[in-house]
Amino acid sequence: MKRAEKIIKKKNKEKNMAKEKILVIVTGGTIDSYYDGTKDTAVPREKSILPQFFKVLKLYDDVSFAQVCMKDSRSLTTEDRKKIVSTIDSAKEKKIIITHGTYTMPDTARYIQANSKRKETIIILTGSMIPLEGFTPSDAPFNIGYALGRVNDLKPGIYVAMNGKIFSPEECVKLLDQGRFGSIFGEKK
């Protein structure tokens, strides 16, 4: 019995050492908002609900969080984007997911690409058109799951993960009339 326990402990230790480390940088946006009927719009929360959501997922990866701000992406400033880049550049993790509002997500992706010194890191921006909490269905759980799945197989670089697709910062655009993201180059055949 003791030998079996030692083998199990050794295997568990090896599994823990093999865990990937992922940093989730939180910036607000619809994904982390609630619906305010008096304003007839989604309003970012003061504190992110994403850490609680991730606990429910029981991931094998080791996920940590850094809340940079909680804003509608149309309210993000150059200073906010500088804080995002600073958080990226000072992170130990080589896999980073950024939750972000959809309106200016491509702008922030391009800003990070132009200003971050981290070239060996996989950085994925994702968000949702519908808040994570309070609405069913919401695209938030899928987009988070898709970003988590892709962060383990992409090459280092900056990406936007929305609607089951990966976009480069140069091509990414929010298609308001379709309620989804697309490429300025059109659909790949």
Residue frames as a rotation matrix with the C-alpha (Angstrom) as fourth column:
MET 1
0.568 0.823 0.000 0.00
0.823 -0.568 0.000 0.00
0.000 0.000 -1.000 0.00
LYS 2
0.459 -0.454 -0.764 2.77
0.161 -0.803 0.574 2.45
-0.874 -0.387 -0.295 0.85
ARG 3
-0.625 -0.707 0.331 4.54
0.423 0.050 0.905 1.76
-0.656 0.706 0.267 -2.45
ALA 4
-0.139 0.679 0.720 1.32
0.971 -0.048 0.232 2.55
0.192 0.732 -0.653 -4.37
GLU 5
0.771 0.417 -0.481 0.91
0.550 -0.817 0.173 5.81
-0.320 -0.398 -0.860 -2.43
LYS 6
-0.035 -0.882 -0.471 4.49
0.141 -0.471 0.871 6.82
-0.989 -0.035 0.141 -3.28
ILE 7
-0.675 -0.165 0.720 3.89
0.698 0.175 0.694 6.12
-0.241 0.971 -0.003 -6.97
ILE 8
0.334 0.884 0.326 0.67
0.919 -0.382 0.094 8.18
0.208 0.269 -0.941 -6.92
LYS 9
0.657 -0.147 -0.739 2.41
0.311 -0.840 0.444 11.07
-0.686 -0.522 -0.506 -5.11
LYS 10
-0.445 -0.895 -0.019 5.28
0.279 -0.159 0.947 10.98
-0.851 0.417 0.320 -7.62
LYS 11
-0.473 0.345 0.811 2.86
0.877 0.089 0.473 11.00
0.091 0.934 -0.345 -10.59
ASN 12
0.654 0.744 -0.140 0.87
0.757 -0.645 0.106 13.88
-0.011 -0.175 -0.984 -9.06
LYS 13
0.293 -0.652 -0.700 4.08
0.194 -0.676 0.711 15.84
-0.936 -0.344 -0.071 -8.50
GLU 14
-0.710 -0.551 0.439 5.09
0.493 0.056 0.868 15.28
-0.502 0.833 0.232 -12.14
LYS 15
-0.009 0.805 0.593 1.63
0.970 -0.137 0.200 16.40
0.242 0.577 -0.780 -13.31
ASN 16
0.752 0.297 -0.588 1.80
0.516 -0.821 0.246 19.58
-0.409 -0.488 -0.771 -11.22
MET 17
-0.168 -0.901 -0.400 5.24
0.184 -0.427 0.885 20.40
-0.969 0.075 0.237 -12.60
ALA 18
-0.732 -0.110 0.672 3.92
0.653 0.167 0.738 19.99
-0.194 0.980 -0.050 -16.15
LYS 19
0.322 0.918 -0.230 1.07
0.802 -0.394 -0.449 22.48
-0.503 -0.040 -0.864 -15.63
GLU 20
-0.291 -0.296 0.910 1.03
0.771 -0.636 0.039 25.35
0.567 0.713 0.414 -18.07
LYS 21
-0.381 0.145 -0.913 0.90
0.649 -0.661 -0.376 28.83
-0.658 -0.736 0.158 -16.60
ILE 22
-0.256 0.416 0.873 -1.59
0.798 -0.419 0.433 31.21
0.546 0.807 -0.225 -18.19
LEU 23
-0.796 0.050 -0.604 -2.11
0.345 -0.782 -0.519 34.85
-0.498 -0.621 0.605 -17.25
VAL 24
0.016 0.848 0.530 -5.57
0.959 -0.163 0.232 36.33
0.283 0.505 -0.815 -17.86
ILE 25
-0.933 -0.269 -0.240 -5.45
0.315 -0.932 -0.180 40.11
-0.175 -0.243 0.954 -18.14
VAL 26
-0.031 0.999 -0.018 -8.87
0.986 0.028 -0.164 41.63
-0.164 -0.023 -0.986 -17.45
THR 27
-0.950 -0.304 0.072 -9.89
0.312 -0.927 0.209 44.97
0.003 0.221 0.975 -18.97
GLY 28
-0.454 0.858 -0.239 -13.70
-0.318 -0.407 -0.856 44.94
-0.832 -0.313 0.458 -18.70
GLY 29
-0.852 0.201 -0.484 -15.90
-0.477 0.085 0.875 44.96
0.217 0.976 0.023 -21.78
THR 30
0.089 0.988 -0.125 -19.25
-0.873 0.138 0.467 43.26
0.479 0.068 0.875 -22.30
ILE 31
-0.058 -0.158 -0.986 -17.86
0.048 0.986 -0.161 39.88
0.997 -0.057 -0.049 -21.23
ASP 32
-0.626 -0.281 -0.727 -17.45
0.724 0.139 -0.676 41.23
0.291 -0.949 0.117 -17.67
SER 33
-0.867 0.369 0.335 -20.53
-0.372 -0.926 0.058 43.49
0.331 -0.075 0.941 -17.62
TYR 34
-0.605 0.795 -0.045 -24.09
0.624 0.438 -0.647 43.48
-0.495 -0.420 -0.761 -16.31
TYR 35
-0.406 0.550 0.730 -27.20
0.662 -0.373 0.650 44.85
0.630 0.747 -0.212 -17.95
ASP 36
-0.800 0.181 -0.572 -28.33
0.328 -0.667 -0.669 48.22
-0.503 -0.723 0.474 -16.55
GLY 37
-0.154 0.863 0.480 -31.99
0.988 0.148 0.052 48.72
-0.026 0.482 -0.876 -17.49
THR 38
0.535 0.364 -0.762 -31.92
0.454 -0.885 -0.104 52.40
-0.712 -0.290 -0.639 -16.53
LYS 39
-0.142 -0.665 -0.733 -29.21
-0.493 -0.595 0.635 53.00
-0.859 0.451 -0.244 -19.14
ASP 40
0.838 0.543 0.048 -30.46
-0.287 0.515 -0.808 50.28
-0.463 0.663 0.588 -21.52
THR 41
0.483 -0.749 -0.454 -26.92
-0.574 0.121 -0.810 48.98
0.661 0.652 -0.372 -21.96
ALA 42
0.682 -0.406 -0.608 -24.30
0.617 0.766 0.180 46.64
0.393 -0.498 0.773 -20.56
VAL 43
0.693 -0.441 0.571 -22.08
-0.578 -0.812 0.074 48.29
0.431 -0.382 -0.818 -17.95
PRO 44
-0.087 -0.797 -0.598 -18.68
0.011 0.599 -0.801 46.89
0.996 -0.077 -0.043 -16.85
ARG 45
0.789 0.299 -0.537 -18.59
0.476 0.256 0.841 45.64
0.389 -0.919 0.060 -13.28
GLU 46
0.734 -0.559 0.385 -16.28
-0.668 -0.697 0.261 47.19
0.123 -0.449 -0.885 -10.71
LYS 47
-0.249 -0.776 0.580 -14.60
-0.762 0.526 0.377 43.82
-0.597 -0.348 -0.722 -10.09
SER 48
-0.415 0.000 -0.910 -14.21
-0.805 0.466 0.367 40.97
0.424 0.885 -0.193 -12.56
ILE 49
0.488 0.608 0.627 -16.33
-0.764 0.645 -0.031 37.82
-0.423 -0.463 0.779 -12.26
LEU 50
0.488 -0.312 -0.815 -13.90
-0.639 0.508 -0.578 35.88
0.594 0.803 0.048 -14.46
PRO 51
-0.635 -0.753 0.174 -11.82
-0.686 0.445 -0.575 34.35
0.355 -0.485 -0.799 -11.62
GLN 52
-0.275 0.625 0.730 -15.01
-0.625 0.461 -0.630 32.75
-0.731 -0.630 0.264 -10.23
PHE 53
0.706 0.537 -0.462 -15.98
-0.684 0.351 -0.639 31.49
-0.181 0.768 0.615 -13.68
PHE 54
0.067 -0.787 -0.614 -12.54
-0.722 0.386 -0.574 29.93
0.688 0.482 -0.543 -14.21
LYS 55
-0.612 -0.256 0.749 -12.75
-0.758 0.459 -0.463 28.10
-0.225 -0.851 -0.475 -10.85
VAL 56
0.346 0.858 0.380 -15.81
-0.602 0.513 -0.612 26.24
-0.720 -0.017 0.694 -12.12
LEU 57
0.606 -0.115 -0.787 -13.86
-0.749 0.248 -0.614 25.03
0.266 0.962 0.064 -15.18
LYS 58
0.713 -0.385 0.586 -11.43
-0.219 0.671 0.708 22.95
-0.666 -0.633 0.394 -13.08
LEU 59
0.813 -0.435 -0.387 -8.64
-0.464 -0.081 -0.882 23.50
0.353 0.897 -0.268 -15.58
TYR 60
0.716 -0.674 -0.181 -5.40
0.698 0.693 0.183 21.56
0.002 -0.257 0.966 -15.58
ASP 61
-0.055 -0.737 0.673 -3.52
0.563 -0.580 -0.589 24.75
0.825 0.346 0.447 -16.39
ASP 62
-0.200 -0.122 -0.972 -2.43
0.922 -0.359 -0.145 27.14
-0.332 -0.925 0.184 -13.66
VAL 63
0.039 0.342 0.939 -4.36
0.690 -0.688 0.223 30.38
0.722 0.640 -0.263 -14.32
SER 64
-0.407 -0.134 -0.904 -3.68
0.780 -0.566 -0.267 33.72
-0.476 -0.814 0.334 -12.63
PHE 65
0.437 0.713 0.548 -5.41
0.867 -0.497 -0.044 37.06
0.241 0.494 -0.835 -13.12
ALA 66
-0.716 -0.525 -0.461 -4.39
0.596 -0.803 -0.011 40.70
-0.364 -0.283 0.888 -13.44
GLN 67
0.422 0.892 0.165 -7.17
0.891 -0.374 -0.256 43.28
-0.166 0.255 -0.953 -13.54
VAL 68
-0.668 -0.688 0.283 -5.87
0.739 -0.659 0.141 46.33
0.089 0.303 0.949 -15.43
CYS 69
-0.861 0.503 -0.072 -9.19
-0.483 -0.855 -0.191 48.17
-0.158 -0.130 0.979 -15.64
MET 70
-0.506 0.795 0.334 -12.92
0.708 0.604 -0.366 47.57
-0.493 0.051 -0.869 -15.96
LYS 71
-0.431 0.262 -0.864 -14.09
-0.376 -0.922 -0.092 49.71
-0.820 0.285 0.496 -18.87
ASP 72
0.784 0.552 0.282 -16.20
0.200 0.206 -0.958 49.65
-0.587 0.808 0.051 -21.97
SER 73
0.010 -0.901 0.435 -13.53
0.872 0.220 0.437 49.35
-0.489 0.375 0.787 -24.65
ARG 74
0.349 0.162 0.923 -14.71
0.713 -0.685 -0.150 52.59
0.608 0.711 -0.354 -26.25
SER 75
0.968 0.020 0.249 -13.54
-0.144 -0.770 0.622 54.32
0.204 -0.638 -0.743 -23.04
LEU 76
0.552 -0.830 -0.080 -10.03
0.753 0.455 0.475 52.83
-0.358 -0.322 0.876 -23.07
THR 77
0.892 -0.335 -0.304 -7.26
-0.376 -0.922 -0.089 55.41
-0.250 0.193 -0.949 -23.24
THR 78
0.445 -0.838 -0.317 -3.68
-0.294 0.198 -0.935 55.27
0.846 0.509 -0.158 -24.43
GLU 79
-0.292 -0.532 0.795 -2.72
-0.921 -0.069 -0.384 55.09
0.259 -0.844 -0.470 -20.74
ASP 80
0.494 0.538 0.682 -4.92
-0.668 0.738 -0.098 51.99
-0.556 -0.408 0.724 -20.31
ARG 81
0.958 -0.156 -0.239 -3.25
-0.085 0.642 -0.762 50.36
0.272 0.751 0.602 -23.30
LYS 82
0.043 -0.982 0.185 0.18
-0.603 -0.174 -0.778 51.25
0.796 -0.078 -0.600 -21.90
LYS 83
-0.082 0.004 0.997 -0.84
-0.956 0.281 -0.080 49.48
-0.281 -0.960 -0.019 -18.65
ILE 84
0.892 0.412 0.188 -1.88
-0.325 0.872 -0.366 46.41
-0.314 0.265 0.912 -20.64
VAL 85
0.650 -0.716 -0.253 1.50
-0.118 0.234 -0.965 46.35
0.750 0.657 0.068 -22.41
SER 86
-0.167 -0.714 0.680 3.33
-0.855 -0.238 -0.461 46.92
0.491 -0.658 -0.571 -19.13
THR 87
0.342 0.385 0.857 1.45
-0.778 0.628 0.028 43.99
-0.527 -0.676 0.514 -17.58
ILE 88
0.994 -0.011 -0.110 2.35
-0.065 0.743 -0.666 41.80
0.089 0.669 0.738 -20.56
ASP 89
0.406 -0.914 -0.002 6.00
-0.269 -0.118 -0.956 42.85
0.873 0.388 -0.294 -20.57
SER 90
-0.298 -0.525 0.797 6.44
-0.909 -0.100 -0.405 42.24
0.292 -0.845 -0.448 -16.83
ALA 91
0.695 0.654 0.299 4.60
-0.710 0.690 0.142 38.88
-0.113 -0.311 0.944 -16.80
LYS 92
-0.381 -0.783 0.491 6.48
-0.666 0.601 0.442 35.65
-0.641 -0.159 -0.751 -16.20
GLU 93
0.195 0.576 0.794 3.90
0.168 0.778 -0.606 33.65
-0.966 0.251 0.055 -18.14
LYS 94
-0.849 -0.491 -0.195 4.44
-0.148 -0.134 0.980 32.93
-0.507 0.861 0.042 -21.83
LYS 95
-0.610 0.760 0.225 0.73
0.645 0.310 0.699 32.39
0.461 0.571 -0.679 -22.45
ILE 96
-0.858 0.295 -0.422 -1.59
0.067 -0.749 -0.659 35.35
-0.510 -0.594 0.622 -21.97
ILE 97
-0.309 0.845 0.436 -5.31
0.875 0.074 0.478 35.77
0.372 0.529 -0.763 -22.59
ILE 98
-0.981 0.039 -0.191 -6.75
0.035 -0.930 -0.366 39.28
-0.192 -0.365 0.911 -22.48
THR 99
-0.136 0.982 0.135 -10.49
0.978 0.154 -0.137 39.76
-0.156 0.113 -0.981 -21.95
HIS 100
-0.893 -0.280 -0.352 -11.51
0.168 -0.934 0.316 42.93
-0.417 0.223 0.881 -23.73
GLY 101
0.131 0.936 -0.325 -14.51
-0.097 -0.315 -0.944 44.80
-0.987 0.156 0.049 -25.06
THR 102
0.111 -0.036 0.993 -15.29
0.792 0.606 -0.066 44.03
-0.600 0.794 0.096 -28.68
TYR 103
0.932 0.358 -0.062 -15.53
0.247 -0.749 -0.615 47.57
-0.267 0.558 -0.786 -30.08
THR 104
0.675 -0.724 -0.139 -11.82
-0.728 -0.624 -0.285 48.36
0.120 0.294 -0.948 -29.87
MET 105
0.696 -0.394 0.600 -10.33
-0.020 0.825 0.565 44.88
-0.718 -0.405 0.567 -29.47
PRO 106
0.665 -0.488 0.565 -8.58
0.737 0.306 -0.603 45.02
0.122 0.817 0.563 -32.89
ASP 107
0.668 -0.408 0.622 -7.12
-0.227 -0.908 -0.351 48.45
0.708 0.093 -0.699 -32.00
THR 108
0.633 -0.421 0.649 -5.67
-0.714 0.007 0.700 47.12
-0.300 -0.907 -0.296 -28.74
ALA 109
0.740 -0.369 0.563 -4.30
0.407 0.911 0.063 44.03
-0.536 0.183 0.824 -30.51
ARG 110
0.613 -0.511 0.603 -2.48
0.541 -0.284 -0.791 46.29
0.576 0.811 0.102 -32.98
TYR 111
0.657 -0.363 0.661 -1.26
-0.594 -0.789 0.157 48.53
0.465 -0.496 -0.733 -30.14
ILE 112
0.709 -0.389 0.589 0.17
-0.312 0.576 0.755 45.52
-0.633 -0.719 0.287 -28.28
GLN 113
0.711 -0.427 0.559 1.80
0.682 0.613 -0.400 44.25
-0.172 0.665 0.727 -31.47
ALA 114
0.564 -0.469 0.680 3.48
0.247 -0.690 -0.680 47.62
0.788 0.551 -0.273 -32.04
ASN 115
0.362 -0.337 0.869 4.55
-0.666 -0.746 -0.012 48.25
0.653 -0.574 -0.494 -28.43
SER 116
0.898 -0.022 0.439 5.14
-0.344 0.586 0.733 45.02
-0.274 -0.810 0.519 -26.51
LYS 117
-0.012 -0.982 -0.191 8.68
-0.999 0.018 -0.031 43.75
0.034 0.190 -0.981 -26.17
ARG 118
-0.203 0.006 0.979 7.44
-0.425 0.900 -0.094 40.17
-0.882 -0.435 -0.180 -25.56
LYS 119
-0.062 0.115 -0.991 7.95
-0.996 0.061 0.069 38.39
0.069 0.991 0.111 -28.86
GLU 120
-0.841 -0.314 -0.440 8.20
-0.298 0.949 -0.107 34.84
0.451 0.041 -0.891 -27.41
THR 121
-0.781 0.600 0.174 4.72
-0.113 0.138 -0.984 35.03
-0.614 -0.788 -0.039 -25.86
ILE 122
-0.660 0.711 0.245 1.34
0.583 0.279 0.763 33.83
0.474 0.646 -0.598 -27.11
ILE 123
-0.845 0.410 -0.343 -1.17
-0.046 -0.695 -0.718 36.63
-0.533 -0.591 0.606 -26.52
ILE 124
-0.641 0.719 0.268 -4.85
0.630 0.294 0.719 36.13
0.438 0.630 -0.642 -27.32
LEU 125
-0.871 0.491 0.020 -7.52
-0.440 -0.762 -0.475 38.81
-0.218 -0.422 0.880 -26.97
THR 126
-0.661 0.740 -0.123 -11.10
0.526 0.574 0.627 37.62
0.535 0.350 -0.769 -26.57
GLY 127
-0.873 0.482 0.079 -14.42
-0.414 -0.643 -0.644 38.95
-0.260 -0.595 0.761 -25.37
SER 128
-0.620 0.720 0.312 -18.11
0.744 0.666 -0.058 38.59
-0.250 0.196 -0.948 -26.07
MET 129
-0.722 0.492 0.486 -21.11
0.032 -0.678 0.734 40.31
0.691 0.546 0.474 -27.59
ILE 130
0.464 0.884 0.052 -23.28
-0.180 0.036 0.983 39.17
0.867 -0.466 0.176 -24.66
PRO 131
0.035 -0.484 0.874 -22.29
-0.962 -0.253 -0.102 39.35
0.271 -0.838 -0.474 -20.94
LEU 132
-0.733 -0.437 -0.522 -20.96
-0.272 0.891 -0.364 36.17
0.624 -0.125 -0.771 -19.31
GLU 133
-0.852 0.393 -0.347 -23.46
0.501 0.417 -0.758 36.36
-0.153 -0.820 -0.552 -16.47
GLY 134
-0.478 0.765 -0.432 -27.17
-0.124 -0.546 -0.829 37.07
-0.870 -0.342 0.356 -16.60
PHE 135
0.171 0.512 -0.842 -27.87
-0.936 -0.181 -0.300 36.09
-0.306 0.840 0.448 -20.21
THR 136
-0.476 -0.267 0.838 -28.49
0.001 0.953 0.304 32.72
-0.879 0.145 -0.453 -21.78
PRO 137
0.591 -0.805 0.060 -27.18
0.804 0.593 0.038 31.98
-0.066 0.026 0.997 -24.26
SER 138
0.760 -0.502 -0.413 -23.99
-0.414 -0.864 0.288 34.02
-0.501 -0.048 -0.864 -24.18
ASP 139
0.825 -0.528 -0.200 -21.03
0.008 0.365 -0.931 33.67
0.565 0.767 0.305 -26.50
ALA 140
0.424 -0.688 0.589 -18.67
-0.874 -0.482 0.066 34.40
0.239 -0.543 -0.805 -23.56
PRO 141
0.464 -0.292 0.836 -18.11
-0.434 0.748 0.502 30.80
-0.772 -0.596 0.221 -22.33
PHE 142
0.842 -0.142 0.520 -17.41
0.484 0.624 -0.614 29.57
-0.238 0.769 0.594 -25.86
ASN 143
0.752 -0.571 0.328 -14.99
-0.132 -0.619 -0.775 32.41
0.646 0.539 -0.540 -26.65
ILE 144
0.384 -0.612 0.691 -13.12
-0.912 -0.133 0.389 31.88
-0.146 -0.779 -0.609 -23.36
GLY 145
0.547 -0.115 0.829 -12.94
-0.083 0.978 0.191 28.13
-0.833 -0.174 0.526 -24.00
TYR 146
0.907 -0.208 0.367 -11.78
0.404 0.179 -0.897 28.66
0.121 0.962 0.246 -27.56
ALA 147
0.581 -0.725 0.370 -9.03
-0.597 -0.689 -0.411 31.05
0.553 0.018 -0.833 -26.42
LEU 148
0.342 -0.429 0.836 -7.96
-0.774 0.377 0.510 28.57
-0.534 -0.821 -0.203 -23.72
GLY 149
0.727 -0.015 0.687 -7.82
0.256 0.934 -0.251 25.77
-0.637 0.358 0.683 -26.26
ARG 150
0.855 -0.352 0.380 -5.84
0.342 -0.169 -0.924 27.76
0.390 0.921 -0.024 -28.80
VAL 151
0.702 -0.622 0.346 -3.33
-0.707 -0.667 0.235 29.29
0.085 -0.409 -0.909 -26.35
ASN 152
0.352 -0.559 0.750 -1.70
-0.329 0.677 0.659 25.86
-0.876 -0.479 0.054 -26.16
ASP 153
0.285 -0.249 0.926 -1.18
0.694 0.720 -0.020 25.33
-0.661 0.648 0.378 -29.89
LEU 154
0.971 0.049 0.234 -0.45
0.202 -0.691 -0.694 28.70
0.127 0.721 -0.681 -31.48
LYS 155
-0.010 -0.995 0.103 3.02
0.881 -0.057 -0.470 30.03
0.473 0.086 0.877 -32.23
PRO 156
-0.307 -0.145 -0.941 4.16
0.712 -0.691 -0.126 33.11
-0.631 -0.708 0.315 -30.26
GLY 157
-0.813 0.095 0.574 2.35
0.380 -0.660 0.648 36.21
0.441 0.745 0.501 -31.49
ILE 158
-0.766 0.624 -0.157 -0.71
-0.316 -0.578 -0.752 38.41
-0.560 -0.526 0.640 -31.00
TYR 159
-0.843 0.537 0.021 -4.14
0.352 0.521 0.777 37.01
0.407 0.663 -0.629 -31.90
VAL 160
-0.521 0.812 0.264 -7.83
-0.840 -0.433 -0.328 37.77
-0.152 -0.392 0.907 -31.58
ALA 161
-0.959 0.256 -0.118 -10.07
0.238 0.960 0.148 34.76
0.151 0.113 -0.982 -30.84
MET 162
-0.497 0.860 -0.112 -13.73
-0.571 -0.422 -0.705 35.40
-0.654 -0.286 0.700 -31.60
ASN 163
0.417 0.851 -0.319 -16.57
-0.817 0.197 -0.542 33.36
-0.398 0.487 0.778 -33.08
GLY 164
0.710 -0.134 0.692 -14.47
0.123 0.990 0.065 30.20
-0.694 0.039 0.719 -33.39
LYS 165
0.746 -0.508 0.430 -11.77
0.477 -0.041 -0.878 31.86
0.464 0.860 0.212 -35.50
ILE 166
0.203 -0.775 -0.598 -8.28
0.679 -0.328 0.656 33.17
-0.705 -0.539 0.460 -34.91
PHE 167
0.867 0.083 0.492 -7.50
0.423 -0.645 -0.637 36.54
0.265 0.760 -0.594 -36.47
SER 168
-0.302 -0.948 -0.095 -4.27
0.938 -0.278 -0.208 38.48
0.171 -0.152 0.973 -36.75
PRO 169
-0.127 0.237 -0.963 -4.34
0.527 -0.807 -0.268 42.09
-0.841 -0.541 -0.023 -35.50
GLU 170
-0.861 -0.310 -0.403 -3.81
-0.137 -0.622 0.771 43.35
-0.490 0.719 0.493 -39.07
GLU 171
-0.862 0.503 -0.062 -6.91
0.093 0.278 0.956 41.65
0.499 0.818 -0.286 -40.47
CYS 172
-0.586 0.633 -0.507 -9.33
0.810 0.427 -0.402 41.68
-0.038 -0.646 -0.762 -37.55
VAL 173
-0.853 0.416 0.315 -12.51
-0.328 -0.897 0.295 43.75
0.406 0.148 0.902 -37.73
LYS 174
-0.676 0.733 0.075 -15.81
0.231 0.307 -0.923 43.79
-0.700 -0.606 -0.377 -35.83
LEU 175
-0.872 0.454 0.183 -18.66
0.164 -0.082 0.983 43.36
0.461 0.887 -0.003 -38.32
LEU 176
-0.836 0.541 0.086 -21.48
-0.356 -0.416 -0.837 45.23
-0.417 -0.731 0.541 -36.61
ASP 177
-0.137 0.843 -0.521 -24.07
-0.988 -0.077 0.136 44.28
0.075 0.533 0.843 -39.25
GLN 178
0.053 0.099 -0.994 -23.31
-0.302 0.950 0.079 40.57
0.952 0.296 0.080 -38.69
GLY 179
0.735 0.221 0.641 -22.73
-0.655 -0.013 0.755 40.66
0.175 -0.975 0.136 -34.93
ARG 180
0.828 -0.534 0.172 -19.39
0.430 0.801 0.416 38.88
-0.360 -0.270 0.893 -35.24
PHE 181
0.204 -0.858 -0.471 -15.74
-0.423 -0.511 0.748 39.33
-0.883 0.047 -0.468 -36.10
GLY 182
0.897 0.040 0.441 -14.21
0.360 0.516 -0.778 38.85
-0.259 0.856 0.448 -39.52
SER 183
-0.162 -0.986 0.047 -11.19
0.687 -0.078 0.722 39.51
-0.708 0.150 0.690 -41.67
ILE 184
0.220 0.169 -0.961 -10.72
-0.405 -0.880 -0.247 42.58
-0.887 0.444 -0.126 -43.83
PHE 185
-0.730 -0.558 -0.394 -9.40
-0.609 0.271 0.746 40.10
-0.310 0.784 -0.538 -46.40
GLY 186
0.129 0.883 -0.452 -12.72
-0.937 0.258 0.236 38.24
0.325 0.393 0.860 -46.47
GLU 187
0.710 0.231 0.665 -13.41
-0.490 0.840 0.231 34.55
-0.506 -0.491 0.710 -45.90
LYS 188
-0.472 -0.873 -0.119 -10.59
-0.786 0.356 0.505 32.13
-0.398 0.332 -0.855 -46.57
LYS 189
0.508 0.652 -0.563 -11.60
-0.845 0.503 -0.180 29.46
0.165 0.567 0.807 -49.07
